[in-house]
Amino acid sequence: MNFFSVAYNEIIHRPLLNGLVGIYLFLPYHDLGLAIIVLTLVVRLILHPAISQAIRSQHAMTRIQPRLREVQERFKNDKEAQAKETMAFYRAEGVNPLSGCLPLLIQLPVLIGLYRLFWKGLVVSDHSLLYSFLPAFDVFNPVAFGLFDLTQASIPLAIVAGISQFLQGHFTPQPPPAASAPGGRDFSAMMQWQARYVFPVIIIAISWSLPSALAFYWTIFNLFAIFQQRFIEW
């Protein structure tokens, strides 16, 4: 096992697995659906500083976009000068164009870890992954709230996950579209359209035939994301 596999296992996978097991065993009635909600809330709270920075950076980029386009338009025939003036403009405004992206990258390993956890982690086959202070544990009761089996695919939950993704994209601050060249297509506007309308369809397609724990988690994750963003912007 290489260094990256060990690091991922010890920093991401084991804490998430043990967190889910611990929450599941602590909660009354041992309900997996409720445990997923609590785990998602804990993850969002841990990542709150990075998420807050990303959201504030997105708002800052939205605010300066009109003046940034003016700077780029003045130097449109000199790419080197345009790049220098653009960076000078960012420094003058106190905005780092990468600050909105880097914190979001911190969330990616966690998202992958949760994805793998709910895809393969409903049965604890390797007990060495559990921390010693947790009691012996083998398998979750997969029925959430007495209503649906999280190990089985659920078309309604897949659709709800897609809707939650659409709402999360709708509330995410979007920079105004950049001016496009004559006869050309606005690339940023196209990317915004795809993120808002295509990605939810992709989420539905992915969740359609996989264990519904994934769709349930993604729905809860998006709902917390909307609430967290409203809280930060308030």
Disulfide bonds with the S-S distance in Angstrom:
none
